[in-house]
Amino acid sequence: MKKPIMRVLAFSMVLVVFCLLPAFIHAAEVVKFGAVDVQKVLNESDAGKKAKSDLESLIKSKQTVIDEKGKAIEKLKNDLEKQASVLSPDARKNKEDELEKHVREYQRLVQDSQADVKKKESDLTENILKEIQDMIQKIGEDEGYTMIFERGMVIYSNKGIDLTDSVLKKFDDLKSRSKK
């Protein structure tokens, strides 16, 4: 009685394997992997270079204002030190209060400037990364990739699956067409 059940079970398993085998063979033929160095695309693309340039300009303008404010504080400090012996206690107190006020404003200016630069960098990077991600997804769909990895997350891969230069070129092409 056990032999017929075993035969049916064995036949069923063989039947399942033969039914699924074509699906596995087909799946093995269409698996295609790619890898992209997103950081390289971000740094070397025209959009990335422009964002970096814009950020550097913002930093320079902020630094100029900070430097001017710092020089003004130094001048006030030097004036106070020179005049300290001839000033009345009230006048000296007023000058010290004025200096402290300028120092607080300077510190606030530095903090606000750093926050502005950080926010601008974040906004620029986020927008470009979103566009790069969309480009990679489009390449994956159009060229039949099963999966595209971030190059930094892959310990080893054949250079043939590196799509970074292709993504970089297509991203720059897309950005230059959208400007026209």
C-alpha positions as CSV (number, residue, x, y, z in Angstrom):
1,M,0.0,0.0,0.0
2,K,2.9,2.4,0.7
3,K,4.5,1.7,-2.7
4,P,1.7,3.2,-4.8
5,I,1.6,6.3,-2.6
6,M,5.4,6.7,-2.9
7,R,5.2,6.2,-6.7
8,V,2.5,8.9,-7.0
9,L,4.5,11.2,-4.8
10,A,7.7,10.6,-6.8
11,F,5.8,11.0,-10.1
12,S,4.2,14.3,-8.8
13,M,7.7,15.6,-7.8
14,V,9.2,14.8,-11.2
15,L,6.2,16.4,-12.9
16,V,6.6,19.6,-10.8
17,V,10.3,19.8,-11.6
18,F,9.6,19.4,-15.3
19,C,6.9,22.0,-15.2
20,L,9.0,24.5,-13.4
21,L,12.3,23.8,-15.2
22,P,11.4,25.9,-18.3
23,A,10.5,28.8,-16.0
24,F,13.9,28.6,-14.2
25,I,15.8,28.3,-17.5
26,H,14.0,31.3,-18.9
27,A,14.6,33.3,-15.7
28,A,18.3,32.4,-15.9
29,E,18.6,33.8,-19.4
30,V,17.1,37.3,-18.6
31,V,19.0,38.1,-15.4
32,K,21.0,41.2,-16.0
33,F,22.9,43.1,-13.3
34,G,24.5,46.6,-13.3
35,A,26.3,48.8,-10.9
36,V,26.5,52.6,-10.7
37,D,28.9,54.8,-8.7
38,V,26.2,57.5,-7.9
39,Q,28.8,59.6,-6.1
40,K,30.9,59.8,-9.2
41,V,27.8,60.8,-11.3
42,L,26.9,63.4,-8.7
43,N,30.5,64.9,-8.7
44,E,31.3,64.7,-12.4
45,S,28.0,65.5,-14.0
46,D,27.4,69.0,-15.3
47,A,24.5,69.5,-12.9
48,G,26.7,68.3,-10.0
49,K,29.6,70.6,-11.0
50,K,27.2,73.6,-11.3
51,A,25.7,72.8,-7.9
52,K,29.2,72.7,-6.4
53,S,30.0,76.0,-8.1
54,D,26.8,77.6,-6.8
55,L,27.5,76.3,-3.3
56,E,31.1,77.6,-3.4
57,S,29.8,81.1,-4.5
58,L,27.3,81.1,-1.6
59,I,30.1,80.1,0.8
60,K,32.3,82.9,-0.5
61,S,29.6,85.5,-0.1
62,K,28.8,84.3,3.4
63,Q,32.5,84.2,4.3
64,T,33.0,87.8,3.0
65,V,30.2,89.1,5.3
66,I,31.5,87.1,8.2
67,D,35.0,88.4,7.7
68,E,33.8,92.0,7.5
69,K,31.9,91.6,10.8
70,G,34.9,89.9,12.4
71,K,37.1,92.9,11.4
72,A,34.6,95.3,12.8
73,I,34.6,93.4,16.1
74,E,38.5,93.5,16.2
75,K,38.4,97.2,15.6
76,L,35.9,97.7,18.4
77,K,38.0,95.5,20.7
78,N,41.3,97.4,19.8
79,D,39.5,100.8,20.3
80,L,38.2,99.7,23.7
81,E,41.7,98.5,24.8
82,K,43.3,101.8,23.6
83,Q,40.7,104.0,25.3
84,A,40.2,101.9,28.4
85,S,42.4,104.0,30.6
86,V,40.7,107.3,29.6
87,L,37.1,106.2,29.6
88,S,34.8,106.7,32.5
89,P,33.4,103.4,34.1
90,D,30.0,104.1,32.5
91,A,31.5,104.8,29.1
92,R,33.7,101.7,29.4
93,K,30.7,99.5,30.4
94,N,28.8,100.8,27.4
95,K,31.7,100.0,25.0
96,E,32.0,96.5,26.5
97,D,28.3,95.9,26.2
98,E,28.4,97.1,22.6
99,L,31.3,94.8,21.9
100,E,29.5,91.8,23.5
101,K,26.4,92.6,21.4
102,H,28.5,92.6,18.2
103,V,30.2,89.3,19.2
104,R,26.7,87.7,19.8
105,E,25.6,89.0,16.4
106,Y,28.7,87.6,14.8
107,Q,28.2,84.2,16.4
108,R,24.6,84.2,15.2
109,L,25.7,85.3,11.7
110,V,28.2,82.4,11.6
111,Q,25.6,79.9,12.8
112,D,22.9,81.2,10.3
113,S,25.4,81.1,7.5
114,Q,26.4,77.5,8.2
115,A,22.8,76.5,8.4
116,D,22.1,78.3,5.1
117,V,25.0,76.6,3.4
118,K,24.0,73.2,4.8
119,K,20.4,73.6,3.7
120,K,21.4,74.7,0.2
121,E,23.8,71.8,-0.2
122,S,21.1,69.4,1.0
123,D,18.5,70.8,-1.4
124,L,20.9,70.8,-4.4
125,T,22.2,67.3,-3.7
126,E,18.7,65.9,-3.0
127,N,17.3,67.2,-6.3
128,I,20.2,65.9,-8.3
129,L,20.2,62.5,-6.6
130,K,16.5,62.2,-7.3
131,E,17.1,62.9,-11.0
132,I,20.0,60.5,-11.1
133,Q,17.9,57.8,-9.5
134,D,15.1,58.4,-12.0
135,M,17.7,58.1,-14.8
136,I,19.1,54.8,-13.4
137,Q,15.5,53.4,-13.1
138,K,14.8,54.4,-16.7
139,I,18.0,52.8,-17.9
140,G,17.2,49.7,-15.9
141,E,13.7,49.5,-17.5
142,D,14.8,50.4,-21.1
143,E,17.8,48.1,-21.2
144,G,16.2,45.1,-19.3
145,Y,18.3,45.1,-16.1
146,T,17.0,42.8,-13.4
147,M,18.8,44.8,-10.7
148,I,21.2,47.8,-10.6
149,F,23.4,48.2,-7.4
150,E,25.1,51.2,-5.9
151,R,28.8,50.7,-6.7
152,G,29.8,51.6,-3.1
153,M,27.7,48.7,-1.7
154,V,29.3,46.1,-4.0
155,I,32.6,44.5,-2.8
156,Y,33.4,43.0,-6.2
157,S,31.9,43.2,-9.6
158,N,33.0,42.6,-13.2
159,K,33.8,46.0,-14.8
160,G,31.4,45.0,-17.6
161,I,28.4,45.7,-15.3
162,D,29.5,49.2,-14.3
163,L,27.0,51.6,-15.8
164,T,28.4,54.8,-14.2
165,D,29.8,56.4,-17.4
166,S,26.7,55.5,-19.3
167,V,24.5,57.0,-16.6
168,L,26.7,60.1,-16.4
169,K,26.5,60.7,-20.2
170,K,22.8,60.2,-20.4
171,F,22.2,62.4,-17.3
172,D,24.3,65.2,-18.8
173,D,22.5,64.8,-22.1
174,L,19.1,64.9,-20.5
175,K,20.0,68.0,-18.4
176,S,21.5,69.8,-21.5
177,R,18.3,69.0,-23.5
178,S,16.0,70.3,-20.8
179,K,17.9,73.6,-20.7
180,K,17.2,74.3,-24.4
